[in-house]
Amino acid sequence: MDNITEILSNNKYPAKAHAAKVASYVKSRSPYANGIFYLEGQKTRMIEDNDEPVPFRQRRYFFYLSGCNIPDSYLTYSIHTKYLTLFIPPIDPDSVVWSGLPVSPTQALKLYDVDDVRLTSEINAYLTSYDGGDRSGRCVWVIPEQVSDQITFLAFDHKEISGLKEAIEECRVVKDEYETALIRKANEVSAVAHTAVLKAVKHAKNEMELEAIFLERCIANGAREQAYHGIFASGTNAATLHYQKNDEELESRLNLLLDAGAEWRCYASDVTRTFPINGRFSKESREIYDIVLRMQKECTEMLKEKVSWDNVHVRAHEIAIEGLLDLGILRGEKKEIFEKRTSVAFFPHGLGHYLGMDTHDTGGRPDYEDKDEMFRYLRVRGQLPAGSIITVEPGIYFCRFIVEPYLVDPVHKEHIVEEILDRYWDVGGVRIEDNVLVTKNGYENLTNSVKDVDEMERIINSS
C-alpha cells in the first residue's frame, strides 16, 4: 500500500480539525467570538424545462467543514464546545423507487468526521433549542446567499454574515496531510490520462478525440469528475488561454496544448503540457518550449516558505525576455523592455494560483484592478506559506489579438522584430504547468506528467 492510499484509506476527511482551524481564525480576528457556524450544502437543482437534475457539485465551504458530498445537507459547529453536527436528508419513498436508499444517519456517522448526524427535517427545532453551553455566545455565523428561506435563527441574538466566508477561504490555503494526499492522487490519475493522450495524438484526427481519451482514462481510474473544463488546443488555438471548443481538426497543426486535470474527492489537479502532434517539435516550437521550461524550472526552484510570489512572477518575465531577446523576437535592453512591460504581449497571465478544492483556489488576494498590467492577472499576491499548493504555469503565446496592438504602439513596437516574429505565429502557444507544495525550506512537485522533450517525443512516436 503506497503512502497516498494509506492516508486516504485509514483516515476520514479531517472535518473537525478544519472546523477548529476556522474557529481559531475567527477568534484571532474577534477574540470574544462565540456561537455556532451554520453552513448549507449545495441544493438539488433541476435543469430548466426538464425533469433531470443539474450535475451536482458540492459547495466547497460546506465540504471543508464536513467532508460530506450529499446534496441538500446542513451542518452546525459550536465554537465553544467544538461539536460538529451534520444534517442529511431523510428518506423520500418516491425517490427510493428510482435512486435507491440514501445514506442513513448511522452510516454517515461512520463515514464522516463529525460528532452527530441528524436529519434535515430536524434543523429548525435544533436551531431553536440551541444552547451550546455558553449563553453569552448566541451568535450564528453564516455565509450570505447560502441560507435557505425556511431556516430560522430566532433563537440567536445576532447573525454574523461577514467573517465566516473569509475565515474558510484563508484556512483553505494551507493544506493538511490528507488534503495533500487527495491532490497527489488527482495528479496521479491526471498523469495516466496525459500519457494516454501522448500515445494517441499522432494518429488522432480531431481535438475532441483526445478529450474523449483523457476523460475515459480519468473515469477508468476512479476520477469521475474533472477539476475544470479541459483545454485541448491544437495549433494557433493554443494562443487562446482558456480555449473551450475542443472540436477542430488536427491536420497540419504543429502542437497540442493540453490543460486538463482530474478531480479526486472534491480536490483538483491542474496540469498543462505542450507537445508536437507529429512527434517532433519544429525548430521554432522547440525554441519556445525550451524558454518556457526554463521559466518553470527556475521559478519552481525559488519556492519556499515566505517567498514573494510577486517576485517569482517577475523572474518568469525576466527569463521570457532573455529568451525572446536571444531568438531575436525582442530587441533592446532587457531592463527597458521589462520596465515598459512589453513581455506582457507574450506572457499575459499570472504565473499561477493556489490549488485545492477549486482549481483557482481561495486565499490568493488578487488585485484585478492593479494598474500594472504585469500583475493584474496574478491570482496570488504576497508571500507563500508552507503547506500551500500553487501552480507554476509560465507560458509564451503568439496571439494576434493581443500582440498586434503592441506592434503599432510607439512604446513597444521598437522592441519587437516583426520579420522574426512572423516565423512563430503557428507555434500558437506553449504552457507548462505543475502543482507544487511549498515547504519550509523548499518545495515538492506533486505533478509527474511527462514534460521532458525526448521522453514526450519517444512516447508519441512509439504509438
C-alpha positions as CSV (number, residue, x, y, z in Angstrom):
1,M,0.0,0.0,0.0
2,D,1.5,3.3,-1.1
3,N,1.6,6.4,1.2
4,I,-1.4,8.1,-0.6
5,T,-3.6,5.0,-0.3
6,E,-2.6,4.5,3.3
7,I,-3.5,8.1,4.3
8,L,-6.8,8.1,2.4
9,S,-7.9,4.6,3.3
10,N,-7.1,4.7,7.0
11,N,-8.4,8.2,7.9
12,K,-11.5,10.2,7.4
13,Y,-11.5,13.6,5.8
14,P,-10.5,15.9,8.8
15,A,-13.6,18.0,9.0
16,K,-13.4,18.6,12.8
17,A,-9.8,19.8,12.5
18,H,-10.9,22.1,9.7
19,A,-13.8,23.5,11.8
20,A,-11.5,24.1,14.7
21,K,-9.0,25.8,12.4
22,V,-11.7,28.1,11.1
23,A,-12.9,28.9,14.7
24,S,-9.3,29.7,15.6
25,Y,-9.1,32.1,12.7
26,V,-12.4,33.8,13.7
27,K,-11.2,34.2,17.3
28,S,-7.9,35.7,16.1
29,R,-10.0,38.4,14.5
30,S,-12.6,38.6,17.2
31,P,-11.2,37.3,20.5
32,Y,-14.7,37.1,22.1
33,A,-16.3,35.3,19.1
34,N,-18.7,32.5,20.1
35,G,-21.9,30.8,19.0
36,I,-22.2,28.5,16.0
37,F,-21.2,28.2,12.4
38,Y,-24.1,27.3,10.1
39,L,-23.4,26.0,6.6
40,E,-25.6,24.5,3.8
41,G,-24.5,22.1,1.2
42,Q,-25.5,22.5,-2.5
43,K,-29.2,22.0,-3.3
44,T,-30.5,19.6,-5.8
45,R,-31.5,21.8,-8.7
46,M,-33.4,20.8,-11.9
47,I,-32.4,21.7,-15.4
48,E,-34.8,24.3,-16.7
49,D,-37.8,22.8,-18.5
50,N,-36.5,19.3,-17.8
51,D,-37.0,16.6,-15.1
52,E,-33.3,15.9,-14.8
53,P,-31.1,17.4,-12.1
54,V,-28.2,19.8,-12.8
55,P,-24.9,17.9,-12.4
56,F,-24.1,18.1,-8.7
57,R,-21.1,19.9,-7.3
58,Q,-20.9,20.3,-3.5
59,R,-20.3,23.7,-2.1
60,R,-16.7,23.9,-1.1
61,Y,-17.3,25.9,2.1
62,F,-19.6,23.2,3.3
63,F,-17.3,20.3,2.3
64,Y,-14.3,21.8,4.1
65,L,-16.2,21.6,7.4
66,S,-17.9,18.3,6.7
67,G,-16.2,16.1,4.1
68,C,-19.8,15.3,3.0
69,N,-20.8,15.2,-0.6
70,I,-24.5,14.6,0.0
71,P,-26.8,17.2,-1.7
72,D,-29.3,19.2,0.4
73,S,-27.3,18.8,3.7
74,Y,-26.6,21.2,6.5
75,L,-24.1,21.5,9.4
76,T,-23.6,23.3,12.6
77,Y,-20.4,23.8,14.6
78,S,-20.2,25.1,18.1
79,I,-17.2,27.4,18.7
80,H,-17.5,26.9,22.4
81,T,-18.0,23.1,22.6
82,K,-16.3,22.2,19.3
83,Y,-19.3,20.0,18.5
84,L,-19.9,19.3,14.8
85,T,-23.3,18.2,13.7
86,L,-24.2,17.1,10.2
87,F,-27.8,17.1,8.9
88,I,-28.7,14.9,6.0
89,P,-31.9,14.4,4.1
90,P,-34.5,11.9,5.3
91,I,-35.7,9.0,3.2
92,D,-38.0,10.1,0.4
93,P,-40.0,6.9,-0.5
94,D,-40.7,8.2,-4.0
95,S,-37.0,8.8,-4.6
96,V,-36.0,5.4,-3.3
97,V,-38.1,3.8,-6.1
98,W,-35.8,5.5,-8.7
99,S,-32.5,6.0,-6.9
100,G,-32.3,3.5,-4.1
101,L,-31.8,4.1,-0.4
102,P,-29.8,7.1,0.7
103,V,-27.1,7.2,3.3
104,S,-28.6,6.8,6.8
105,P,-27.5,8.8,9.8
106,T,-25.8,5.7,11.3
107,Q,-23.9,5.2,8.1
108,A,-23.0,8.9,7.8
109,L,-21.6,8.9,11.3
110,K,-19.2,6.1,10.3
111,L,-18.3,7.9,7.0
112,Y,-17.7,11.4,8.2
113,D,-15.5,13.1,10.9
114,V,-18.5,14.6,12.8
115,D,-19.9,14.3,16.3
116,D,-23.5,13.7,15.4
117,V,-25.7,13.1,12.4
118,R,-29.3,14.1,12.2
119,L,-32.0,14.6,9.6
120,T,-32.5,17.9,7.8
121,S,-36.2,17.8,9.0
122,E,-34.8,18.5,12.5
123,I,-32.7,21.5,11.7
124,N,-35.1,24.3,12.8
125,A,-36.0,22.6,16.0
126,Y,-32.3,22.1,16.7
127,L,-31.5,25.8,16.0
128,T,-34.4,27.0,18.1
129,S,-33.3,24.9,21.1
130,Y,-29.6,25.5,20.7
131,D,-27.7,26.3,23.8
132,G,-24.1,25.3,23.1
133,G,-23.1,25.5,26.7
134,D,-22.4,29.2,26.5
135,R,-25.5,31.5,26.6
136,S,-23.2,34.5,26.1
137,G,-22.4,33.3,22.6
138,R,-25.8,33.3,20.9
139,C,-24.4,34.3,17.6
140,V,-24.9,32.4,14.3
141,W,-22.2,32.7,11.7
142,V,-23.4,32.2,8.1
143,I,-22.4,32.8,4.5
144,P,-24.6,35.4,2.7
145,E,-26.9,34.0,0.0
146,Q,-26.3,30.4,1.3
147,V,-29.2,30.2,3.8
148,S,-32.5,28.6,2.8
149,D,-35.7,30.6,3.2
150,Q,-37.2,28.1,5.6
151,I,-34.3,28.4,8.1
152,T,-35.0,30.4,11.2
153,F,-32.4,31.9,13.6
154,L,-34.9,33.4,16.0
155,A,-33.1,31.9,19.0
156,F,-30.0,33.8,18.2
157,D,-29.2,37.4,19.3
158,H,-27.0,38.1,16.4
159,K,-26.4,36.8,12.8
160,E,-22.8,37.4,11.6
161,I,-22.5,37.5,7.8
162,S,-19.1,38.9,7.2
163,G,-16.5,36.7,8.9
164,L,-17.1,33.0,8.2
165,K,-16.6,33.0,4.4
166,E,-13.3,34.9,4.8
167,A,-12.2,32.6,7.6
168,I,-12.8,29.4,5.5
169,E,-11.1,30.9,2.4
170,E,-8.0,31.8,4.4
171,C,-7.8,28.5,6.2
172,R,-8.1,26.6,2.9
173,V,-4.7,28.0,1.7
174,V,-2.6,25.7,4.0
175,K,-3.3,22.1,3.3
176,D,-3.0,19.2,5.8
177,E,-1.6,15.8,5.0
178,Y,-5.0,14.4,4.0
179,E,-5.7,17.3,1.6
180,T,-2.3,17.0,0.1
181,A,-2.8,13.3,-0.5
182,L,-6.0,14.0,-2.3
183,I,-4.2,16.4,-4.7
184,R,-1.4,13.8,-5.1
185,K,-4.0,11.2,-6.1
186,A,-5.7,13.6,-8.5
187,N,-2.2,14.2,-10.1
188,E,-1.6,10.5,-10.4
189,V,-4.8,10.0,-12.4
190,S,-4.1,13.0,-14.5
191,A,-0.6,11.7,-15.4
192,V,-2.2,8.5,-16.7
193,A,-4.6,10.5,-18.8
194,H,-1.9,12.9,-20.1
195,T,0.2,9.9,-21.1
196,A,-2.7,8.3,-22.9
197,V,-3.2,11.5,-25.0
198,L,0.5,11.5,-25.9
199,K,0.2,7.9,-27.1
200,A,-2.8,8.8,-29.3
201,V,-2.0,12.3,-30.6
202,K,-0.1,11.3,-33.7
203,H,-3.0,9.3,-35.1
204,A,-5.9,11.4,-33.9
205,K,-7.9,13.5,-36.3
206,N,-9.7,15.9,-34.1
207,E,-9.2,17.6,-30.7
208,M,-12.4,16.0,-29.4
209,E,-10.9,12.5,-29.8
210,L,-8.1,13.5,-27.4
211,E,-10.6,15.0,-24.9
212,A,-12.5,11.7,-25.0
213,I,-9.4,9.7,-24.3
214,F,-8.4,11.9,-21.4
215,L,-11.9,11.6,-19.9
216,E,-12.0,7.9,-20.3
217,R,-8.7,7.3,-18.6
218,C,-9.7,9.5,-15.7
219,I,-13.0,7.7,-15.2
220,A,-11.5,4.3,-15.6
221,N,-9.0,5.2,-12.8
222,G,-11.7,6.3,-10.4
223,A,-11.9,10.0,-11.1
224,R,-15.4,10.6,-12.4
225,E,-15.2,14.4,-12.2
226,Q,-12.9,16.9,-13.9
227,A,-11.4,19.8,-11.9
228,Y,-12.4,22.1,-14.8
229,H,-13.3,22.0,-18.4
230,G,-10.2,20.7,-20.2
231,I,-8.3,22.6,-22.9
232,F,-7.3,20.6,-25.9
233,A,-5.9,23.3,-28.1
234,S,-4.2,22.5,-31.4
235,G,-2.0,24.8,-33.4
236,T,-2.9,28.5,-33.1
237,N,-5.8,27.6,-30.8
238,A,-3.2,27.4,-28.1
239,A,-2.8,31.1,-28.2
240,T,-6.2,31.4,-26.5
241,L,-5.5,30.9,-22.8
242,H,-8.8,29.2,-21.9
243,Y,-9.7,27.7,-25.3
244,Q,-13.0,25.8,-24.9
245,K,-14.2,24.4,-28.3
246,N,-12.0,21.3,-28.4
247,D,-13.5,20.3,-31.8
248,E,-11.1,21.3,-34.6
249,E,-9.2,19.1,-36.9
250,L,-5.5,18.4,-36.1
251,E,-4.3,18.2,-39.7
252,S,-1.4,20.5,-40.5
253,R,-1.2,21.8,-36.9
254,L,2.2,21.9,-35.1
255,N,1.4,21.3,-31.4
256,L,-1.2,20.4,-28.9
257,L,-1.6,22.4,-25.7
258,L,-3.3,20.1,-23.2
259,D,-4.5,21.7,-20.0
260,A,-6.6,19.2,-18.1
261,G,-6.8,17.7,-14.6
262,A,-8.8,15.1,-12.8
263,E,-10.6,15.8,-9.5
264,W,-10.3,13.3,-6.6
265,R,-13.0,13.6,-3.9
266,C,-13.5,17.3,-4.5
267,Y,-9.8,18.1,-4.8
268,A,-8.3,19.4,-8.0
269,S,-5.2,18.8,-10.1
270,D,-4.3,21.3,-12.8
271,V,-1.7,20.1,-15.3
272,T,-0.6,21.6,-18.6
273,R,1.7,20.1,-21.2
274,T,2.5,21.2,-24.8
275,F,3.8,18.7,-27.3
276,P,4.2,18.1,-31.1
277,I,1.3,16.4,-32.8
278,N,3.6,14.7,-35.4
279,G,6.1,13.5,-32.8
280,R,8.8,16.1,-33.5
281,F,8.9,19.7,-32.4
282,S,9.5,22.2,-35.2
283,K,12.6,24.4,-34.7
284,E,10.5,27.4,-33.6
285,S,8.3,25.3,-31.3
286,R,11.3,23.8,-29.6
287,E,12.9,27.2,-29.1
288,I,9.8,28.5,-27.3
289,Y,9.3,25.3,-25.4
290,D,12.8,25.5,-24.0
291,I,12.3,29.1,-22.8
292,V,9.1,28.2,-21.1
293,L,10.6,25.1,-19.5
294,R,13.4,27.2,-18.2
295,M,10.9,29.7,-16.8
296,Q,9.1,26.9,-15.0
297,K,12.2,25.2,-13.6
298,E,13.9,28.4,-12.3
299,C,10.7,29.8,-10.8
300,T,9.9,26.4,-9.1
301,E,13.4,26.4,-7.6
302,M,12.7,29.7,-5.9
303,L,9.8,28.3,-3.9
304,K,9.9,28.0,-0.2
305,E,8.1,29.4,2.8
306,K,7.6,33.2,2.8
307,V,8.9,33.6,-0.8
308,S,7.2,36.6,-2.5
309,W,5.0,35.2,-5.3
310,D,5.2,38.7,-7.0
311,N,9.0,38.3,-7.2
312,V,8.7,34.8,-8.6
313,H,6.3,36.1,-11.3
314,V,8.8,38.9,-12.0
315,R,11.6,36.3,-12.5
316,A,9.4,34.5,-15.0
317,H,9.1,37.6,-17.1
318,E,12.8,38.3,-16.9
319,I,13.5,34.8,-18.3
320,A,10.9,35.2,-21.0
321,I,12.6,38.5,-22.1
322,E,16.0,36.9,-22.1
323,G,14.8,34.0,-24.2
324,L,12.9,36.2,-26.7
325,L,15.9,38.5,-27.0
326,D,18.2,35.5,-27.8
327,L,15.7,34.5,-30.5
328,G,15.6,38.0,-32.0
329,I,11.9,38.4,-31.4
330,L,12.7,41.2,-29.0
331,R,15.4,43.7,-29.3
332,G,16.8,46.4,-27.0
333,E,17.9,46.5,-23.3
334,K,16.4,43.8,-21.1
335,K,15.7,46.3,-18.3
336,E,13.9,48.8,-20.6
337,I,11.8,46.0,-22.1
338,F,10.8,44.8,-18.6
339,E,10.0,48.3,-17.3
340,K,7.8,49.0,-20.4
341,R,6.0,45.7,-19.8
342,T,6.5,44.6,-23.4
343,S,6.8,41.0,-22.4
344,V,3.1,41.0,-21.3
345,A,2.3,40.8,-25.0
346,F,3.7,37.2,-25.0
347,F,3.1,36.3,-21.3
348,P,-0.2,38.0,-20.4
349,H,-1.4,35.9,-17.4
350,G,-0.2,35.3,-13.9
351,L,2.4,32.7,-13.1
352,G,0.0,30.5,-11.1
353,H,-2.7,30.2,-8.5
354,Y,-3.5,28.3,-5.3
355,L,-4.9,24.9,-5.9
356,G,-7.2,22.9,-3.6
357,M,-10.9,22.1,-3.8
358,D,-11.2,24.8,-6.5
359,T,-8.8,24.9,-9.4
360,H,-8.4,28.7,-8.8
361,D,-8.5,28.2,-5.0
362,T,-9.2,30.7,-2.4
363,G,-6.9,33.0,-0.3
364,G,-4.8,34.4,-3.1
365,R,-5.9,38.0,-2.6
366,P,-5.5,39.0,-6.2
367,D,-5.9,42.6,-7.3
368,Y,-7.7,42.6,-10.7
369,E,-7.8,46.4,-10.6
370,D,-4.0,46.7,-10.4
371,K,-2.9,49.4,-12.9
372,D,0.3,47.5,-13.6
373,E,-0.7,45.1,-16.4
374,M,2.1,42.7,-15.4
375,F,0.4,41.9,-12.1
376,R,-3.3,42.5,-13.0
377,Y,-4.0,38.8,-13.6
378,L,-1.7,37.4,-10.9
379,R,-4.1,35.4,-8.8
380,V,-1.8,35.2,-5.7
381,R,-0.1,38.2,-4.2
382,G,2.4,38.4,-1.3
383,Q,4.2,35.6,0.5
384,L,3.5,31.9,0.2
385,P,3.0,29.9,3.4
386,A,4.4,26.5,4.0
387,G,1.7,23.9,3.2
388,S,0.2,25.9,0.4
389,I,-0.1,24.3,-3.0
390,I,0.4,26.5,-6.0
391,T,0.5,26.0,-9.7
392,V,3.6,27.1,-11.6
393,E,2.5,27.6,-15.2
394,P,4.5,30.0,-17.3
395,G,3.7,30.4,-20.9
396,I,4.6,32.2,-24.1
397,Y,1.9,32.9,-26.6
398,F,1.5,34.3,-30.1
399,C,-2.0,35.6,-30.1
400,R,-2.6,38.2,-32.8
401,F,-5.4,39.9,-30.9
402,I,-3.0,40.5,-28.0
403,V,0.3,41.1,-29.8
404,E,-0.7,43.1,-32.9
405,P,-1.6,46.3,-30.8
406,Y,1.9,46.2,-29.4
407,L,3.3,46.3,-33.0
408,V,1.7,49.7,-33.6
409,D,2.2,51.1,-30.1
410,P,5.2,53.6,-30.0
411,V,6.2,52.4,-26.6
412,H,6.5,48.7,-27.6
413,K,7.0,48.4,-31.4
414,E,10.6,49.4,-31.3
415,H,11.3,46.3,-29.1
416,I,9.5,43.7,-31.4
417,V,11.1,42.5,-34.6
418,E,8.1,41.7,-36.8
419,E,10.0,39.8,-39.6
420,I,11.3,37.3,-36.9
421,L,8.0,37.2,-35.0
422,D,6.3,36.1,-38.2
423,R,8.1,32.8,-38.0
424,Y,6.4,31.9,-34.7
425,W,2.7,32.6,-35.2
426,D,2.0,28.9,-36.0
427,V,3.5,27.9,-32.7
428,G,0.3,29.2,-31.1
429,G,1.3,29.0,-27.5
430,V,3.3,26.9,-25.1
431,R,2.4,26.5,-21.4
432,I,3.8,24.0,-18.9
433,E,2.1,23.7,-15.5
434,D,2.8,21.7,-12.4
435,N,1.2,21.6,-8.9
436,V,3.8,22.4,-6.3
437,L,3.6,22.0,-2.5
438,V,5.5,24.8,-0.7
439,T,7.6,23.6,2.3
440,K,9.6,25.4,5.0
441,N,12.9,25.1,3.1
442,G,11.8,24.4,-0.4
443,Y,9.1,22.6,-2.3
444,E,7.8,19.3,-3.5
445,N,6.4,18.9,-7.1
446,L,3.2,16.8,-6.9
447,T,2.9,16.5,-10.7
448,N,4.6,13.6,-12.5
449,S,3.2,14.0,-16.0
450,V,5.9,13.8,-18.6
451,K,7.4,17.1,-19.8
452,D,10.9,16.1,-20.9
453,V,11.1,16.7,-24.7
454,D,12.9,13.5,-25.5
455,E,10.5,11.4,-23.4
456,M,7.4,13.1,-24.9
457,E,8.6,12.5,-28.4
458,R,9.5,8.9,-27.7
459,I,6.0,8.2,-26.3
460,I,4.3,9.9,-29.3
461,N,6.5,8.1,-31.9
462,S,6.2,4.7,-30.2
463,S,2.4,4.6,-30.5
